[in-house]
Amino acid sequence: MKAKDLRQETDEELRLRIAENRKSLTEMSFNNAITPVEQSHKISETRKDIARMLTILSERELQAKNKA
């Protein structure tokens, strides 16, 4: 998912997405360890999506601290 789209979501929506993505990442990693999957690129894409969402949340927290 693109950062532009993620920035339009609220903090709660982002936190929910992070939790969902972490769960699916764990499942994909276990499945890939047992039998290699054809779409192994989705593991790295999910990791990057989680990082994007965490970065956006961090930016928002920093902006809130700077305004206060």
C-alpha positions in Angstrom: 0.0 0.0 0.0 1.2 3.5 -0.7 2.1 5.9 2.0 -0.2 8.5 0.4 -3.2 6.3 1.0 -2.0 5.4 4.5 -1.7 9.0 5.5 -5.4 9.5 5.0 -6.3 6.9 7.6 -6.7 7.6 11.3 -4.3 6.4 14.0 -6.6 3.7 15.1 -7.1 2.4 11.6 -3.4 2.2 11.2 -2.9 0.4 14.4 -5.5 -2.2 13.4 -3.8 -2.7 10.0 -0.5 -3.1 11.7 -1.9 -5.8 14.0 -3.5 -7.6 11.0 -0.4 -7.4 8.9 1.8 -8.7 11.8 -0.5 -11.7 12.2 -0.5 -12.5 8.5 3.3 -12.0 8.3 3.7 -14.5 11.1 1.4 -17.0 9.3 3.2 -16.5 6.0 6.6 -16.9 7.6 5.6 -20.2 9.3 4.1 -21.5 6.0 7.2 -20.5 4.1 9.4 -22.3 6.6 7.4 -25.5 6.3 7.0 -25.5 2.5 8.3 -22.8 0.3 5.5 -20.8 -1.2 5.3 -19.4 -4.7 4.5 -15.9 -3.6 7.4 -15.4 -1.1 7.7 -11.7 -2.2 4.5 -11.0 -0.2 6.5 -11.5 3.0 8.8 -8.7 2.2 6.0 -6.5 0.9 4.1 -7.0 4.2 7.2 -6.2 6.2 7.6 -2.9 4.3 3.9 -2.0 4.7 4.2 -2.5 8.5 7.3 -0.2 8.5 5.5 2.4 6.4 2.6 2.5 8.9 4.9 2.7 11.9 6.8 5.5 10.3 3.6 7.5 9.7 2.5 7.0 13.3 5.9 8.1 14.5 5.7 11.2 12.3 2.3 12.1 13.7 3.5 11.7 17.3 6.5 13.9 16.6 4.3 16.6 15.0 2.0 16.5 18.0 4.9 16.9 20.4 6.3 19.8 18.4 3.0 21.6 18.4 2.6 21.3 22.1 
